Amino acid sequence: MISRIDRRPRKNGKVSWRVRVWKGRDESGKGVFDSHTFDAKAKAEDFLKTLNADEPAGGAVSFRSYVAQWLNVIEATRTYNTWRRYTMSMKPILAELGAVRLDKLTAAALEGVYVDLYKTLSARTVLEIHGAVRAALNRAVKQKILRFNPALGCSLRPSDTAEAKVISTDEIEALEAASNDSWVGIAVRLAADLGCRRGELAGLRWQDLDREGKLLIWQSVFERDDGTVGVKPTKTRSQRRVALSKGTLAYLEVYRERQARDAALIGDAYRRDLNLIFARPDGDYVRPDYLSKVVCQIADKAGFVGIGLHSLRHSHASLMLSAGAPLAAVSKRLGHRDSYTTAKIYQHALPSDEAKLADIWETVRGREKPVKMVKNGQRTPKRTGSSRQNA
């Protein structure tokens, strides 16, 4: 526990003694303390001894042992990908600090590891590692195993936010054409039309397409470490119905007939119970990694370097927002948790909008009254009665 006793002179000539206990940092990075004032130093020292005596005993476990328990909870309560990401993020930290007692872990020790990691890892990766550490220690504070989270006192290098790669509708059509009328073409078309994630794309079923042309997105396919495939809820554990264009619906009907013919050739070995829109030749789930790999290969051959399956999701959102679609509607269509997430991701993805804003501002300025020149050479706008009231 980080604490100290300060001597504080008063205006009346007397002296008070203040005990300050470090609690961590708030969201703005400002230090947070608990303060207790006493009229005698002995009382402040006795209070500090009491705090130390009440230090939670759970902190005596090693950092490695606590993280192992925390990851078990994450595995039982969160998605597989979340558990896997946290597990991988913790490895470099545990390699250096795993043997340290949990209650002896300090921000300085964590920062020392981060400094070494910067030599081989990007700032973004180190931030992800730090996020896992912070989440684990937050739980320790919540369970009163620790009094404060040492990870909150760390200073890290900011990560550069790369702009999302966006392609035009013409380029999307060219990417579809480059797929040579295979199942990849419909995958490209649906990814661009729905703006869904690759795992969600691999989990789409025919029975989730209703008569109104809306597709229910409720599950996501993922791959385990052993190579097997599983199904989980969407990233935000929500369901959403997304409307398809008439052209895409007609395209789907042709594709469905062709898929049925192929399934008939395989016979009973085909997984008709899954009824997937995108499936392996035997009707089973397509691995999301394979789906991304195939689209990237076709994009590279077509000359779209650096464009992948997720770029279609970014393009869908960016083009919709640039065309004036409401932010809340686009956010819901993408399956984001809230509109803030959508705005944060796509604030730099619409360079053409700056020109639109400039045109709008010019229009607003054009409605103002002409500027009147006064004798002293200063310019003052001619004010109207309504402008005085608004001011």
Residue pairs with C-beta under 8 A, 6 or more apart in sequence:
1 21
1 22
1 51
1 52
1 55
1 147
1 148
2 21
2 22
2 148
3 19
3 20
3 21
3 22
3 48
3 51
4 19
4 20
5 17
5 18
5 19
5 20
5 41
5 44
5 45
5 48
6 17
6 18
6 20
7 15
7 17
7 41
8 15
8 16
8 17
8 18
8 37
9 15
10 16
14 39
16 37
16 38
16 39
17 37
17 38
17 39
17 40
17 41
17 43
17 44
18 35
18 36
18 37
18 38
18 44
19 35
19 36
19 37
19 38
19 44
19 47
19 48
19 51
20 33
20 34
20 35
21 33
21 34
21 35
21 36
21 51
21 147
22 31
22 32
22 33
22 148
22 153
23 32
23 33
23 34
23 147
23 148
24 31
24 32
24 148
24 149
24 150
24 152
24 153
25 31
25 32
25 152
25 153
26 32
36 44
36 47
38 44
38 47
55 103
55 147
56 103
56 144
56 145
56 146
56 147
58 102
58 140
58 143
58 144
58 145
59 101
59 102
59 103
59 104
59 140
59 145
59 146
60 101
60 102
60 103
61 101
61 102
62 98
62 99
62 100
62 101
62 102
63 94
63 97
63 98
63 99
63 100
63 101
63 102
63 105
64 94
64 98
64 99
65 102
66 102
66 136
66 140
66 145
67 90
67 94
67 98
67 136
70 136
70 139
70 140
71 83
71 86
71 87
71 90
73 139
74 82
74 83
74 86
75 83
79 222
79 232
79 233
79 235
80 222
80 224
80 230
80 232
81 222
84 225
85 128
85 132
86 132
86 135
86 136
89 128
89 129
89 131
89 132
89 133
90 129
90 132
90 133
90 136
92 113
92 117
92 129
93 110
93 113
93 129
93 132
93 133
96 112
96 113
96 116
97 105
97 109
97 110
97 113
100 109
102 140
102 145
102 146
103 146
105 137
105 150
106 150
107 150
107 151
107 152
107 153
107 154
109 150
110 130
110 133
110 150
110 151
110 154
111 154
111 155
114 126
114 129
114 130
114 154
114 156
117 125
117 126
117 129
118 126
118 157
121 129
122 159
123 156
123 157
123 158
123 159
123 160
124 159
124 160
126 156
126 157
127 156
127 159
130 151
130 154
130 156
133 151
134 149
134 151
134 152
137 146
137 149
137 150
137 151
138 149
140 146
140 149
141 147
141 148
141 149
161 348
163 348
163 349
164 311
164 314
164 318
164 345
164 346
164 348
164 349
165 306
165 307
165 311
165 314
165 315
166 311
166 314
166 315
166 318
166 319
166 349
167 175
167 304
167 307
167 311
167 312
167 315
168 315
168 319
169 319
171 304
172 188
172 189
172 192
172 312
172 315
174 302
174 304
175 188
175 298
175 299
175 302
175 304
175 307
176 185
176 188
176 189
177 185
178 298
178 299
178 301
178 302
179 185
179 188
179 298
183 255
183 259
183 278
184 294
184 295
184 298
186 251
186 252
186 255
186 277
186 278
187 201
187 278
187 291
187 295
187 309
188 295
188 298
188 312
189 248
189 251
190 196
190 201
190 204
190 248
190 277
191 198
191 201
191 295
191 309
191 312
191 313
191 316
192 312
192 315
192 316
193 244
193 245
193 248
193 316
194 201
194 215
194 217
194 242
194 244
194 316
194 333
195 242
195 312
195 313
195 316
195 317
195 320
195 333
195 334
196 204
196 217
196 242
196 313
196 334
196 335
197 220
197 234
197 235
197 310
197 313
197 335
198 288
198 291
198 292
198 309
198 310
199 220
199 221
199 222
199 288
200 217
200 219
200 220
200 234
200 335
201 278
201 288
201 291
201 309
202 220
202 221
202 276
202 278
202 285
202 286
202 287
202 288
202 291
203 219
203 220
203 221
203 231
203 276
203 285
204 215
204 217
204 276
204 277
204 278
205 274
205 275
205 276
205 277
206 256
206 275
206 276
206 277
207 275
208 215
208 216
208 217
208 218
209 215
209 216
209 244
209 252
209 277
210 216
210 241
212 243
213 243
213 244
213 246
213 249
214 241
214 242
214 243
214 244
215 241
215 242
215 244
216 239
216 240
216 241
217 234
217 239
217 240
217 241
217 242
217 335
218 233
218 234
218 239
218 240
219 231
219 232
219 233
219 234
220 231
220 232
220 233
220 234
220 235
221 229
221 230
221 231
221 285
221 286
221 287
221 288
222 229
222 230
222 231
222 232
222 288
223 229
223 230
223 287
223 288
223 289
224 230
229 284
229 285
229 287
231 285
234 240
234 335
235 335
236 335
236 336
236 337
238 335
240 332
240 333
240 335
242 333
244 252
252 277
259 279
262 281
263 270
263 272
263 283
266 281
266 282
266 283
269 282
270 282
270 283
271 279
271 282
271 283
271 284
272 283
274 283
274 284
274 285
276 283
276 284
276 285
276 286
278 286
278 291
279 285
279 286
280 286
291 309
292 308
292 309
292 310
295 308
295 309
296 307
296 308
296 309
299 305
299 307
299 308
313 334
314 346
314 349
316 334
317 330
317 334
317 342
317 345
317 346
317 349
318 346
318 349
318 350
320 330
320 333
321 327
321 330
321 346
321 350
321 353
322 350
322 352
322 353
327 339
327 342
327 343
328 339
330 342
331 338
331 339
331 341
331 342
334 342
336 342
368 381
369 381
369 382
369 383
369 384
370 382
371 379
371 380
371 381
371 382
372 379
372 380
372 381
372 382
373 379
374 380
